[in-house]
């Protein structure tokens, strides 16, 4: 069962967003977004792929750009570091890496992948310390495990 984990107006995409998950360790597996014009076919907001490190995220960014990806954007969501770009068929692609923090979504701050891993982590810690509702990821996982068991 999917449960709503967050909702709000996107900081970057400006749509009404509803985040949903069925796993306690994943903030969202599905994001519903407003904005589709009446009588148009359904479309996916984005396709998301997880990587294992900031170095891998940088490599995917560089490879995508070298192969013609457009509209590259780097965002720090507090709970994830993401890059977004358009593929050749104009689909939005997200490639991301989870952080050790939970931050209520939507949250989209500038990410600078030219910084060191330590500097990115420190900036994210500062960001999450300042945002209400943020907590350690394990605390959020424990909370969501309880929510999902009650479903």
Buried (B, 14 or more C-beta within 10 A) or exposed (E): EBEEBBBBEBBEBEBBBBBBBEEBEBBBEEBBBEEEEEEEEEEEBEEBEEBEEBEEBBEBBEEBEEEEBEEEBBBBBBBBBBBBBBBEEEEBBBBBBBBEBBBBBBBBBEBEBEEEEEEBBEBBBEBBEEBEEBBEBEEBBEEBEEEBEEE
